[in-house]
Amino acid sequence: MICLENFEKKDYSELINSVKNAKDLMQFGGPEFTFPLTEEQIDKTLSDENRIAFRVVNVSNGSTIGHCEIYFKDNAAKLGRILIFDKNQRGKGIGEQMVILLLQFISENRKERNVELNVFDFNIGAQKCYEKVGFVINPDKKLIREVEGETWTALNMVLNLEEWKK
């Protein structure tokens, strides 16, 4: 079982150490960050009052297992920077639990009801995770990113909290 706690300065090093290369950083953080990730970059992004960052905690032993964020913009909540640090822990339902906790947080604390996220088209595991929770692909919106000479396509996925809660 997991819970979300506020992501604080003391948690930065775990996040920085979990991002091993430029491709991992793009997949996790998007174009706002440049490799290697630094405390200054994290400070800058978290200085935005519309962004909330969480440390994902294993309830049984208090260890950090991941990171996730919500960004509020244009009357919508955007989920992002969802990362499970240990690759061996991926594909075990933790991502699904993280997304549900984020949706519950928005539902209980905010007025926004439209939620979206972006996921790279090759990240099939993450797409399946988001679909399981209730997200659907928005065919009208795609983002193209250049990463080390490769072109990556990010799919946009959407969910309405009123529909989700039913």
N, CA and C atoms as a LAMMPS dump frame, in Angstrom:
ITEM: TIMESTEP
0
ITEM: NUMBER OF ATOMS
498
ITEM: BOX BOUNDS ff ff ff
-5.0000000000000000e+02 5.0000000000000000e+02
-5.0000000000000000e+02 5.0000000000000000e+02
-5.0000000000000000e+02 5.0000000000000000e+02
ITEM: ATOMS id mol type element x y z
1 1 1 N 0.832 -1.193 0
2 1 2 C 0 0 0
3 1 3 C 0.874 1.252 0
4 2 1 N 0.358 2.304 -0.654
5 2 2 C 1.127 3.54 -0.748
6 2 3 C 0.31 4.73 -0.255
7 3 1 N 1.018 5.827 0.013
8 3 2 C 0.359 7.094 0.298
9 3 3 C 1.187 8.21 -0.336
10 4 1 N 0.58 9.381 -0.458
11 4 2 C 1.275 10.536 -1.001
12 4 3 C 1.602 11.496 0.131
13 5 1 N 2.837 11.991 0.137
14 5 2 C 3.251 13.011 1.107
15 5 3 C 3.823 14.178 0.319
16 6 1 N 3.826 15.358 0.923
17 6 2 C 4.422 16.509 0.251
18 6 3 C 5.883 16.228 -0.082
19 7 1 N 6.269 16.58 -1.287
20 7 2 C 7.651 16.431 -1.753
21 7 3 C 8.421 17.649 -1.259
22 8 1 N 9.486 17.4 -0.497
23 8 2 C 10.245 18.489 0.129
24 8 3 C 11.703 18.442 -0.297
25 9 1 N 12.419 19.502 0.068
26 9 2 C 13.834 19.647 -0.287
27 9 3 C 14.643 18.395 0.076
28 10 1 N 14.345 17.793 1.23
29 10 2 C 15.091 16.607 1.679
30 10 3 C 14.892 15.4 0.746
31 11 1 N 13.853 15.464 -0.102
32 11 2 C 13.544 14.359 -1.012
33 11 3 C 14.204 14.517 -2.381
34 12 1 N 14.789 15.683 -2.649
35 12 2 C 15.342 15.965 -3.979
36 12 3 C 16.371 14.932 -4.415
37 13 1 N 17.297 14.577 -3.516
38 13 2 C 18.406 13.702 -3.932
39 13 3 C 17.911 12.34 -4.41
40 14 1 N 16.885 11.795 -3.769
41 14 2 C 16.338 10.497 -4.214
42 14 3 C 15.803 10.607 -5.632
43 15 1 N 15.103 11.705 -5.925
44 15 2 C 14.562 11.907 -7.266
45 15 3 C 15.705 12.082 -8.268
46 16 1 N 16.657 12.944 -7.95
47 16 2 C 17.796 13.198 -8.85
48 16 3 C 18.539 11.9 -9.149
49 17 1 N 18.78 11.091 -8.126
50 17 2 C 19.533 9.841 -8.295
51 17 3 C 18.766 8.78 -9.08
52 18 1 N 17.454 8.924 -9.158
53 18 2 C 16.658 7.912 -9.864
54 18 3 C 16.587 8.174 -11.369
55 19 1 N 16.995 9.353 -11.801
56 19 2 C 16.943 9.709 -13.225
57 19 3 C 18.35 9.562 -13.791
58 20 1 N 18.568 8.462 -14.532
59 20 2 C 19.926 8.054 -14.912
60 20 3 C 20.473 8.674 -16.201
61 21 1 N 19.584 9.131 -17.108
62 21 2 C 20.064 9.654 -18.387
63 21 3 C 19.041 10.62 -18.981
64 22 1 N 19.43 11.251 -20.095
65 22 2 C 18.59 12.283 -20.72
66 22 3 C 17.241 11.73 -21.184
67 23 1 N 17.234 10.496 -21.698
68 23 2 C 15.972 9.908 -22.16
69 23 3 C 15.026 9.655 -20.98
70 24 1 N 15.569 9.119 -19.89
71 24 2 C 14.737 8.909 -18.692
72 24 3 C 14.177 10.239 -18.195
73 25 1 N 15.011 11.287 -18.245
74 25 2 C 14.574 12.597 -17.753
75 25 3 C 13.45 13.155 -18.628
76 26 1 N 13.571 13.022 -19.951
77 26 2 C 12.506 13.497 -20.846
78 26 3 C 11.221 12.717 -20.584
79 27 1 N 11.35 11.407 -20.416
80 27 2 C 10.168 10.589 -20.188
81 27 3 C 9.498 10.975 -18.873
82 28 1 N 10.284 11.271 -17.859
83 28 2 C 9.758 11.638 -16.55
84 28 3 C 9.291 13.089 -16.509
85 29 1 N 10.15 13.996 -16.948
86 29 2 C 9.91 15.406 -16.655
87 29 3 C 9.567 16.307 -17.81
88 30 1 N 9.636 15.778 -19.034
89 30 2 C 9.343 16.624 -20.175
90 30 3 C 10.475 17.594 -20.477
91 31 1 N 10.217 18.521 -21.409
92 31 2 C 11.277 19.395 -21.926
93 31 3 C 11.716 20.498 -20.964
94 32 1 N 11.034 20.648 -19.844
95 32 2 C 11.377 21.703 -18.891
96 32 3 C 12.726 21.437 -18.2
97 33 1 N 13.119 20.18 -18.143
98 33 2 C 14.36 19.806 -17.468
99 33 3 C 15.447 19.461 -18.48
100 34 1 N 16.701 19.677 -18.081
101 34 2 C 17.833 19.213 -18.88
102 34 3 C 18.709 18.331 -18.002
103 35 1 N 19.269 17.304 -18.617
104 35 2 C 20.091 16.338 -17.892
105 35 3 C 21.492 16.897 -17.68
106 36 1 N 22.096 16.699 -16.5
107 36 2 C 21.521 16.01 -15.332
108 36 3 C 20.559 16.918 -14.559
109 37 1 N 19.545 16.296 -13.97
110 37 2 C 18.58 17.008 -13.148
111 37 3 C 19.309 17.596 -11.943
112 38 1 N 18.968 18.831 -11.586
113 38 2 C 19.625 19.495 -10.451
114 38 3 C 18.579 20.026 -9.467
115 39 1 N 19.024 20.326 -8.262
116 39 2 C 18.141 20.925 -7.253
117 39 3 C 17.589 22.249 -7.756
118 40 1 N 18.411 23.016 -8.494
119 40 2 C 17.97 24.315 -9.007
120 40 3 C 16.795 24.145 -9.968
121 41 1 N 16.865 23.115 -10.833
122 41 2 C 15.763 22.881 -11.773
123 41 3 C 14.486 22.49 -11.025
124 42 1 N 14.631 21.66 -9.998
125 42 2 C 13.462 21.247 -9.207
126 42 3 C 12.883 22.456 -8.475
127 43 1 N 13.753 23.267 -7.86
128 43 2 C 13.293 24.476 -7.171
129 43 3 C 12.492 25.37 -8.105
130 44 1 N 13.026 25.548 -9.31
131 44 2 C 12.385 26.45 -10.276
132 44 3 C 10.985 25.955 -10.625
133 45 1 N 10.858 24.681 -10.936
134 45 2 C 9.546 24.15 -11.333
135 45 3 C 8.57 24.153 -10.156
136 46 1 N 9.073 23.888 -8.938
137 46 2 C 8.181 23.838 -7.776
138 46 3 C 7.86 25.222 -7.211
139 47 1 N 8.529 26.257 -7.724
140 47 2 C 8.214 27.616 -7.267
141 47 3 C 6.883 28.078 -7.873
142 48 1 N 6.376 27.347 -8.856
143 48 2 C 5.09 27.659 -9.468
144 48 3 C 3.976 27.226 -8.517
145 49 1 N 3.192 28.194 -8.057
146 49 2 C 2.143 27.883 -7.074
147 49 3 C 1.03 26.994 -7.637
148 50 1 N 0.99 26.814 -8.957
149 50 2 C -0.019 25.942 -9.566
150 50 3 C 0.436 24.495 -9.66
151 51 1 N 1.618 24.184 -9.117
152 51 2 C 2.155 22.834 -9.191
153 51 3 C 2.296 22.265 -7.774
154 52 1 N 1.822 21.031 -7.604
155 52 2 C 1.965 20.328 -6.325
156 52 3 C 2.737 19.041 -6.599
157 53 1 N 3.779 18.813 -5.811
158 53 2 C 4.588 17.6 -5.99
159 53 3 C 4.442 16.702 -4.765
160 54 1 N 4.453 15.391 -5.026
161 54 2 C 4.298 14.413 -3.959
162 54 3 C 5.417 13.388 -3.985
163 55 1 N 5.791 12.965 -2.803
164 55 2 C 6.659 11.81 -2.608
165 55 3 C 5.709 10.628 -2.437
166 56 1 N 5.976 9.542 -3.162
167 56 2 C 5.14 8.348 -3.051
168 56 3 C 5.815 7.424 -2.042
169 57 1 N 5.082 7.087 -1.001
170 57 2 C 5.658 6.372 0.142
171 57 3 C 5.056 4.98 0.296
172 58 1 N 5.925 4.007 0.547
173 58 2 C 5.497 2.655 0.899
174 58 3 C 5.064 2.715 2.362
175 59 1 N 3.758 2.525 2.6
176 59 2 C 3.204 2.679 3.95
177 59 3 C 3.837 1.705 4.95
178 60 1 N 4.181 0.493 4.497
179 60 2 C 4.674 -0.522 5.434
180 60 3 C 6.044 -0.185 6.033
181 61 1 N 6.9 0.519 5.265
182 61 2 C 8.227 0.799 5.832
183 61 3 C 8.678 2.261 5.706
184 62 1 N 7.817 3.113 5.147
185 62 2 C 8.135 4.532 5.065
186 62 3 C 9.118 4.915 3.973
187 63 1 N 9.521 3.945 3.14
188 63 2 C 10.507 4.255 2.1
189 63 3 C 9.846 4.965 0.916
190 64 1 N 10.638 5.768 0.222
191 64 2 C 10.153 6.459 -0.969
192 64 3 C 10.18 5.48 -2.137
193 65 1 N 9.058 5.364 -2.846
194 65 2 C 9.061 4.484 -4.015
195 65 3 C 8.828 5.24 -5.31
196 66 1 N 8.486 6.532 -5.204
197 66 2 C 8.26 7.273 -6.429
198 66 3 C 7.953 8.736 -6.211
199 67 1 N 7.508 9.354 -7.303
200 67 2 C 7.258 10.784 -7.342
201 67 3 C 6.103 11.031 -8.306
202 68 1 N 5.294 12.058 -8.028
203 68 2 C 4.245 12.45 -8.961
204 68 3 C 3.841 13.896 -8.683
205 69 1 N 3.251 14.521 -9.702
206 69 2 C 2.88 15.921 -9.583
207 69 3 C 1.525 16.187 -10.228
208 70 1 N 0.894 17.282 -9.761
209 70 2 C -0.319 17.799 -10.386
210 70 3 C -0.04 19.263 -10.719
211 71 1 N -0.441 19.665 -11.919
212 71 2 C -0.279 21.036 -12.359
213 71 3 C -1.655 21.557 -12.75
214 72 1 N -2.037 22.698 -12.199
215 72 2 C -3.358 23.259 -12.475
216 72 3 C -3.224 24.396 -13.472
217 73 1 N -3.948 24.274 -14.606
218 73 2 C -3.861 25.283 -15.66
219 73 3 C -5.122 25.234 -16.513
220 74 1 N -5.606 26.388 -16.901
221 74 2 C -6.761 26.484 -17.806
222 74 3 C -7.951 25.669 -17.303
223 75 1 N -8.247 25.786 -16.017
224 75 2 C -9.396 25.107 -15.419
225 75 3 C -9.341 23.585 -15.542
226 76 1 N -8.112 23.061 -15.666
227 76 2 C -7.929 21.605 -15.723
228 76 3 C -6.781 21.228 -14.788
229 77 1 N -6.773 19.963 -14.404
230 77 2 C -5.673 19.42 -13.603
231 77 3 C -4.87 18.516 -14.52
232 78 1 N -3.569 18.718 -14.536
233 78 2 C -2.7 17.909 -15.391
234 78 3 C -1.812 17.044 -14.497
235 79 1 N -1.887 15.732 -14.678
236 79 2 C -1.032 14.821 -13.928
237 79 3 C 0.274 14.687 -14.685
238 80 1 N 1.368 14.601 -13.952
239 80 2 C 2.64 14.454 -14.636
240 80 3 C 3.749 14.047 -13.704
241 81 1 N 4.906 13.851 -14.324
242 81 2 C 6.106 13.474 -13.588
243 81 3 C 5.82 12.291 -12.673
244 82 1 N 5.128 11.309 -13.232
245 82 2 C 4.778 10.107 -12.481
246 82 3 C 5.913 9.112 -12.678
247 83 1 N 6.57 8.778 -11.583
248 83 2 C 7.75 7.924 -11.677
249 83 3 C 7.81 6.95 -10.511
250 84 1 N 7.992 5.684 -10.838
251 84 2 C 8.3 4.665 -9.829
252 84 3 C 9.8 4.445 -9.947
253 85 1 N 10.528 4.745 -8.863
254 85 2 C 11.995 4.759 -8.912
255 85 3 C 12.602 3.423 -9.317
256 86 1 N 12.173 2.347 -8.671
257 86 2 C 12.759 1.027 -8.901
258 86 3 C 12.062 0.346 -10.08
259 87 1 N 12.799 0.157 -11.167
260 87 2 C 12.208 -0.458 -12.374
261 87 3 C 11.579 -1.819 -12.067
262 88 1 N 12.108 -2.54 -11.075
263 88 2 C 11.564 -3.854 -10.701
264 88 3 C 10.184 -3.76 -10.053
265 89 1 N 9.82 -2.563 -9.597
266 89 2 C 8.512 -2.374 -8.961
267 89 3 C 7.44 -1.957 -9.963
268 90 1 N 7.85 -1.699 -11.206
269 90 2 C 6.893 -1.263 -12.221
270 90 3 C 6.09 -2.463 -12.727
271 91 1 N 4.881 -2.188 -13.184
272 91 2 C 4.023 -3.256 -13.708
273 91 3 C 3.341 -4.06 -12.621
274 92 1 N 3.316 -3.529 -11.395
275 92 2 C 2.718 -4.257 -10.261
276 92 3 C 1.516 -3.528 -9.664
277 93 1 N 0.994 -2.539 -10.398
278 93 2 C -0.194 -1.831 -9.915
279 93 3 C 0.084 -0.582 -9.091
280 94 1 N 1.344 -0.278 -8.839
281 94 2 C 1.667 0.908 -8.028
282 94 3 C 1.286 2.184 -8.778
283 95 1 N 1.555 2.217 -10.08
284 95 2 C 1.21 3.401 -10.88
285 95 3 C -0.286 3.679 -10.837
286 96 1 N -1.057 2.611 -10.93
287 96 2 C -2.517 2.74 -10.864
288 96 3 C -2.932 3.331 -9.51
289 97 1 N -2.339 2.835 -8.422
290 97 2 C -2.632 3.378 -7.09
291 97 3 C -2.249 4.85 -7.009
292 98 1 N -1.089 5.214 -7.594
293 98 2 C -0.637 6.603 -7.574
294 98 3 C -1.65 7.507 -8.269
295 99 1 N -2.099 7.095 -9.461
296 99 2 C -3.034 7.917 -10.237
297 99 3 C -4.366 8.054 -9.499
298 100 1 N -4.848 6.979 -8.896
299 100 2 C -6.103 7.039 -8.133
300 100 3 C -5.957 8.007 -6.957
301 101 1 N -4.832 7.961 -6.255
302 101 2 C -4.607 8.89 -5.138
303 101 3 C -4.56 10.342 -5.628
304 102 1 N -3.947 10.571 -6.779
305 102 2 C -3.912 11.929 -7.344
306 102 3 C -5.326 12.404 -7.694
307 103 1 N -6.128 11.533 -8.299
308 103 2 C -7.503 11.888 -8.657
309 103 3 C -8.336 12.158 -7.4
310 104 1 N -8.117 11.358 -6.354
311 104 2 C -8.847 11.582 -5.098
312 104 3 C -8.444 12.923 -4.482
313 105 1 N -7.145 13.257 -4.562
314 105 2 C -6.668 14.532 -4.03
315 105 3 C -7.37 15.69 -4.75
316 106 1 N -7.415 15.639 -6.08
317 106 2 C -8.049 16.706 -6.862
318 106 3 C -9.533 16.781 -6.508
319 107 1 N -10.171 15.633 -6.468
320 107 2 C -11.607 15.547 -6.193
321 107 3 C -11.958 16.169 -4.841
322 108 1 N -11.117 15.93 -3.836
323 108 2 C -11.402 16.391 -2.476
324 108 3 C -10.934 17.816 -2.196
325 109 1 N -9.942 18.306 -2.951
326 109 2 C -9.322 19.585 -2.603
327 109 3 C -9.464 20.696 -3.634
328 110 1 N -9.948 20.355 -4.82
329 110 2 C -9.96 21.337 -5.9
330 110 3 C -11.303 21.349 -6.622
331 111 1 N -11.528 22.415 -7.394
332 111 2 C -12.775 22.523 -8.162
333 111 3 C -12.655 21.913 -9.562
334 112 1 N -11.432 21.751 -10.074
335 112 2 C -11.254 21.226 -11.43
336 112 3 C -11.847 19.819 -11.54
337 113 1 N -12.506 19.562 -12.669
338 113 2 C -13.087 18.241 -12.891
339 113 3 C -12.523 17.576 -14.149
340 114 1 N -11.865 18.355 -15.001
341 114 2 C -11.221 17.776 -16.173
342 114 3 C -9.752 17.535 -15.849
343 115 1 N -9.328 16.288 -16.059
344 115 2 C -7.962 15.887 -15.737
345 115 3 C -7.326 15.361 -17.011
346 116 1 N -6.062 15.71 -17.223
347 116 2 C -5.371 15.186 -18.391
348 116 3 C -3.935 14.838 -18.041
349 117 1 N -3.321 14.102 -18.934
350 117 2 C -1.911 13.756 -18.8
351 117 3 C -1.376 13.467 -20.186
352 118 1 N -0.067 13.489 -20.317
353 118 2 C 0.583 13.13 -21.576
354 118 3 C 1.465 11.914 -21.316
355 119 1 N 1.497 11.015 -22.291
356 119 2 C 2.315 9.808 -22.17
357 119 3 C 2.905 9.5 -23.543
358 120 1 N 4.181 9.133 -23.575
359 120 2 C 4.798 8.817 -24.86
360 120 3 C 4.186 7.549 -25.442
361 121 1 N 4.016 7.549 -26.765
362 121 2 C 3.29 6.452 -27.422
363 121 3 C 3.966 5.094 -27.254
364 122 1 N 5.284 5.08 -27.026
365 122 2 C 5.981 3.798 -26.853
366 122 3 C 5.865 3.257 -25.433
367 123 1 N 5.336 4.065 -24.501
368 123 2 C 5.221 3.65 -23.099
369 123 3 C 3.871 2.941 -22.894
370 124 1 N 3.788 1.739 -23.464
371 124 2 C 2.531 0.975 -23.47
372 124 3 C 2.072 0.629 -22.044
373 125 1 N 3.017 0.289 -21.176
374 125 2 C 2.667 -0.053 -19.792
375 125 3 C 1.958 1.099 -19.098
376 126 1 N 2.478 2.307 -19.257
377 126 2 C 1.852 3.482 -18.633
378 126 3 C 0.481 3.752 -19.253
379 127 1 N 0.388 3.64 -20.579
380 127 2 C -0.915 3.863 -21.237
381 127 3 C -1.965 2.912 -20.692
382 128 1 N -1.602 1.636 -20.573
383 128 2 C -2.543 0.626 -20.059
384 128 3 C -2.943 0.957 -18.613
385 129 1 N -1.984 1.406 -17.826
386 129 2 C -2.246 1.805 -16.442
387 129 3 C -3.285 2.928 -16.41
388 130 1 N -3.088 3.96 -17.223
389 130 2 C -3.996 5.109 -17.222
390 130 3 C -5.377 4.715 -17.747
391 131 1 N -5.409 3.837 -18.746
392 131 2 C -6.693 3.369 -19.28
393 131 3 C -7.467 2.583 -18.219
394 132 1 N -6.742 1.77 -17.437
395 132 2 C -7.381 0.994 -16.366
396 132 3 C -8.096 1.905 -15.373
397 133 1 N -7.474 3.059 -15.085
398 133 2 C -8.06 4.008 -14.139
399 133 3 C -9.259 4.731 -14.761
400 134 1 N -9.278 4.854 -16.088
401 134 2 C -10.41 5.499 -16.747
402 134 3 C -10.055 6.571 -17.766
403 135 1 N -8.778 6.837 -17.971
404 135 2 C -8.365 7.825 -18.969
405 135 3 C -8.589 7.279 -20.374
406 136 1 N -8.909 8.179 -21.303
407 136 2 C -9.029 7.816 -22.708
408 136 3 C -8.144 8.742 -23.533
409 137 1 N -7.676 8.235 -24.663
410 137 2 C -6.811 9.039 -25.533
411 137 3 C -7.635 10.124 -26.209
412 138 1 N -7.122 11.328 -26.164
413 138 2 C -7.709 12.471 -26.847
414 138 3 C -7.045 12.534 -28.222
415 139 1 N -7.747 12.133 -29.29
416 139 2 C -7.114 12.046 -30.612
417 139 3 C -6.74 13.411 -31.204
418 140 1 N -7.268 14.489 -30.635
419 140 2 C -7.045 15.823 -31.193
420 140 3 C -5.767 16.495 -30.708
421 141 1 N -5.057 15.863 -29.782
422 141 2 C -3.9 16.542 -29.205
423 141 3 C -2.713 15.586 -29.092
424 142 1 N -1.626 15.959 -29.759
425 142 2 C -0.383 15.183 -29.657
426 142 3 C 0.768 16.168 -29.526
427 143 1 N 1.814 15.757 -28.858
428 143 2 C 3.013 16.593 -28.723
429 143 3 C 4.19 15.844 -29.31
430 144 1 N 5.037 16.563 -30.016
431 144 2 C 6.242 15.958 -30.584
432 144 3 C 7.448 16.487 -29.816
433 145 1 N 8.338 15.592 -29.406
434 145 2 C 9.553 15.974 -28.677
435 145 3 C 10.762 15.383 -29.387
436 146 1 N 11.831 16.16 -29.447
437 146 2 C 13.095 15.676 -29.997
438 146 3 C 13.984 15.257 -28.827
439 147 1 N 14.456 14.023 -28.855
440 147 2 C 15.294 13.499 -27.772
441 147 3 C 16.499 12.798 -28.377
442 148 1 N 17.659 13.376 -28.176
443 148 2 C 18.902 12.776 -28.664
444 148 3 C 18.766 12.259 -30.097
445 149 1 N 18.261 13.101 -30.984
446 149 2 C 18.15 12.741 -32.391
447 149 3 C 16.942 11.891 -32.753
448 150 1 N 16.131 11.527 -31.768
449 150 2 C 14.925 10.744 -32.027
450 150 3 C 13.701 11.658 -31.904
451 151 1 N 12.649 11.291 -32.61
452 151 2 C 11.386 12.016 -32.49
453 151 3 C 10.42 11.16 -31.684
454 152 1 N 9.944 11.722 -30.576
455 152 2 C 9 11.019 -29.705
456 152 3 C 7.636 11.692 -29.815
457 153 1 N 6.582 10.893 -29.815
458 153 2 C 5.217 11.422 -29.844
459 153 3 C 4.554 11.164 -28.502
460 154 1 N 4.048 12.25 -27.913
461 154 2 C 3.309 12.127 -26.656
462 154 3 C 1.82 12.176 -26.959
463 155 1 N 1.093 11.204 -26.428
464 155 2 C -0.351 11.151 -26.554
465 155 3 C -0.96 11.883 -25.363
466 156 1 N -2.079 12.539 -25.599
467 156 2 C -2.794 13.223 -24.529
468 156 3 C -3.958 12.322 -24.11
469 157 1 N -4.118 12.145 -22.806
470 157 2 C -5.212 11.316 -22.286
471 157 3 C -6.039 12.162 -21.323
472 158 1 N -7.348 11.938 -21.322
473 158 2 C -8.249 12.781 -20.538
474 158 3 C -9.215 11.929 -19.71
475 159 1 N -9.712 12.562 -18.65
476 159 2 C -10.675 11.919 -17.763
477 159 3 C -11.506 13.019 -17.117
478 160 1 N -12.805 12.788 -16.953
479 160 2 C -13.663 13.724 -16.245
480 160 3 C -13.961 13.12 -14.864
481 161 1 N -13.658 13.862 -13.813
482 161 2 C -13.825 13.331 -12.456
483 161 3 C -15.268 12.994 -12.113
484 162 1 N -16.218 13.767 -12.633
485 162 2 C -17.636 13.468 -12.343
486 162 3 C -18.006 12.088 -12.898
487 163 1 N -17.561 11.805 -14.126
488 163 2 C -17.821 10.503 -14.738
489 163 3 C -17.075 9.396 -13.985
490 164 1 N -15.841 9.692 -13.611
491 164 2 C -14.969 8.711 -12.961
492 164 3 C -15.554 8.238 -11.63
493 165 1 N -16.15 9.163 -10.875
494 165 2 C -16.643 8.83 -9.547
495 165 3 C -17.879 7.952 -9.568
496 166 1 N -18.547 7.872 -10.734
497 166 2 C -19.82 7.12 -10.797
498 166 3 C -19.607 5.644 -10.708
